[in-house]
Amino acid sequence: MKSLPISSNCAAARTSCAEVIVVDSNILIRAVLGRRVRQLFEEYAGRGVRFYAPCVAFADAEKYLPALMEKRGLPTQDLVDALNYLKTLVGPIDHEMLSEFEEDARMRLRGRDEDDWPILAASLALACPIWSEDTDFFGTGVAVWTSNRIEIFLKAHAKSPSPESE
């Protein structure tokens, strides 16, 4: 997936925002380290759910994954390929596309981790929920789904599987 041009696709995304969700870097990290999150991305992207993440979320994942992988005894040589694969399932959103939502996002995160503003700004831009394990997003005025409940959202907003995929 190419980076989402918010300015041109925002209106289109808002009209069908029910199947759109923004993911945080911690979810991208889980997709690389484990199987379940990656399987959810693959299954539900194939059923019409659109996943997006600010480019900074991919950069954070790339920054923190080598140490996490080393700690778990996992090889790091395929990390770039793994993140590039995720970008086929999770559309990157360029930083400059979120700038008009930065002030509002920072205000909603004041007193918490304001560095998370791009995630919240993407959610505001697309008028959609966030999938994250970060409790800093709770109480910011957008729906936040955690991994232990995300399938409720995904099942409710996915298209039925095609008969040939069953």
C-alpha positions as CSV (number, residue, x, y, z in Angstrom):
1,M,0.0,0.0,0.0
2,K,1.2,3.5,-0.7
3,S,1.0,6.2,1.9
4,L,-2.6,7.4,2.3
5,P,-3.1,10.9,0.8
6,I,-5.4,12.1,3.6
7,S,-6.4,15.3,1.8
8,S,-7.8,13.4,-1.3
9,N,-9.1,10.3,0.4
10,C,-10.3,11.6,3.7
11,A,-13.8,12.2,2.5
12,A,-14.0,8.8,0.9
13,A,-12.7,7.1,4.0
14,R,-15.1,9.0,6.3
15,T,-18.1,7.8,4.2
16,S,-17.2,4.2,5.0
17,C,-15.2,4.7,8.2
18,A,-16.9,1.7,9.8
19,E,-14.3,-0.5,8.2
20,V,-11.3,1.7,8.9
21,I,-9.0,1.6,11.9
22,V,-5.7,3.2,12.8
23,V,-3.1,1.0,14.4
24,D,-0.4,2.0,16.9
25,S,3.3,0.9,16.7
26,N,2.7,-1.6,19.5
27,I,0.3,-3.4,17.2
28,L,2.8,-3.4,14.4
29,I,5.4,-4.8,16.7
30,R,3.0,-7.6,17.8
31,A,2.4,-8.4,14.1
32,V,6.2,-9.0,13.6
33,L,6.8,-10.8,16.8
34,G,3.8,-13.1,16.8
35,R,1.3,-14.7,14.6
36,R,-2.1,-13.7,15.8
37,V,-2.0,-9.9,14.9
38,R,-0.5,-10.6,11.5
39,Q,-3.3,-13.2,10.9
40,L,-5.9,-10.7,11.8
41,F,-4.4,-8.2,9.4
42,E,-4.3,-10.7,6.6
43,E,-7.8,-12.1,7.2
44,Y,-9.6,-8.8,7.7
45,A,-7.8,-6.8,5.1
46,G,-9.0,-9.5,2.7
47,R,-12.5,-8.9,4.0
48,G,-12.5,-5.2,3.4
49,V,-11.3,-3.7,6.7
50,R,-8.7,-1.0,6.0
51,F,-5.8,-0.6,8.4
52,Y,-3.7,2.5,8.6
53,A,-0.8,3.7,10.6
54,P,1.2,6.9,10.6
55,C,4.7,6.5,9.1
56,V,6.1,7.3,12.5
57,A,4.5,4.1,13.9
58,F,6.4,2.1,11.3
59,A,9.6,4.0,12.3
60,D,9.0,3.3,16.0
61,A,8.5,-0.4,15.2
62,E,11.7,-0.5,13.2
63,K,13.5,1.3,16.0
64,Y,12.3,-1.0,18.9
65,L,12.0,-4.4,17.1
66,P,15.7,-5.3,16.8
67,A,16.3,-5.3,20.6
68,L,13.0,-7.1,21.2
69,M,13.8,-9.7,18.7
70,E,17.3,-10.2,20.0
71,K,15.9,-10.6,23.5
72,R,13.6,-13.3,22.3
73,G,16.4,-15.0,20.3
74,L,14.7,-14.2,16.9
75,P,16.8,-13.4,13.8
76,T,16.6,-9.8,12.8
77,Q,17.8,-10.1,9.2
78,D,14.3,-10.3,7.8
79,L,12.9,-7.3,9.8
80,V,12.9,-4.9,6.8
81,D,11.0,-7.5,4.7
82,A,8.5,-8.1,7.5
83,L,7.8,-4.4,7.9
84,N,7.5,-4.0,4.1
85,Y,5.0,-6.8,4.1
86,L,3.0,-5.1,6.8
87,K,2.9,-2.0,4.7
88,T,0.9,-4.1,2.1
89,L,-1.7,-4.7,4.8
90,V,-1.5,-1.5,6.8
91,G,-1.4,1.7,4.8
92,P,1.3,4.2,5.9
93,I,0.1,7.8,6.4
94,D,2.6,10.5,5.8
95,H,3.4,12.9,8.7
96,E,2.6,16.0,6.7
97,M,-0.9,14.7,6.0
98,L,-1.7,14.8,9.7
99,S,-0.5,18.3,10.4
100,E,-3.9,19.9,10.4
101,F,-4.9,17.6,13.3
102,E,-1.7,17.9,15.3
103,E,-2.9,20.7,17.6
104,D,-6.2,19.0,18.5
105,A,-4.5,15.7,19.0
106,R,-1.8,17.2,21.2
107,M,-4.5,19.0,23.2
108,R,-6.4,15.8,23.8
109,L,-3.2,14.0,24.9
110,R,-2.0,16.8,27.1
111,G,-0.5,15.5,30.4
112,R,0.0,12.1,28.7
113,D,2.4,11.0,26.0
114,E,2.0,13.8,23.5
115,D,4.5,12.1,21.2
116,D,1.6,9.8,20.3
117,W,-0.2,12.6,18.6
118,P,0.2,11.2,15.0
119,I,-1.8,8.1,16.0
120,L,-4.6,10.2,17.4
121,A,-4.4,12.7,14.5
122,A,-4.8,9.8,12.0
123,S,-7.9,8.7,13.9
124,L,-9.3,12.2,13.9
125,A,-8.5,12.6,10.2
126,L,-10.2,9.4,9.2
127,A,-13.0,9.6,11.8
128,C,-12.2,6.1,12.9
129,P,-11.1,4.1,16.0
130,I,-7.6,3.2,17.2
131,W,-6.2,-0.3,17.8
132,S,-3.6,0.1,20.6
133,E,-2.5,-1.3,23.9
134,D,-1.6,2.3,25.0
135,T,-4.0,3.6,27.6
136,D,-3.0,7.2,26.9
137,F,-5.6,7.1,24.1
138,F,-8.5,6.4,26.5
139,G,-10.6,9.4,27.2
140,T,-9.4,11.3,24.1
141,G,-12.8,11.3,22.4
142,V,-12.1,8.4,20.0
143,A,-12.9,4.7,20.3
144,V,-9.9,2.6,21.3
145,W,-9.8,-1.1,20.8
146,T,-7.3,-3.4,22.5
147,S,-6.0,-6.7,21.1
148,N,-8.2,-8.8,23.4
149,R,-11.3,-7.1,22.0
150,I,-10.4,-6.1,18.5
151,E,-12.2,-9.0,16.8
152,I,-15.5,-7.6,18.0
153,F,-14.8,-4.6,15.8
154,L,-13.3,-6.6,13.0
155,K,-16.1,-9.1,12.8
156,A,-18.7,-6.4,12.9
157,H,-17.2,-4.4,10.0
158,A,-15.8,-7.1,7.7
159,K,-17.4,-8.3,4.6
160,S,-18.5,-11.9,4.6
161,P,-15.8,-14.3,3.4
162,S,-16.2,-15.3,-0.2
163,P,-17.4,-18.9,-0.7
164,E,-14.1,-19.9,-2.5
165,S,-12.1,-18.8,0.5
166,E,-13.9,-21.1,2.9
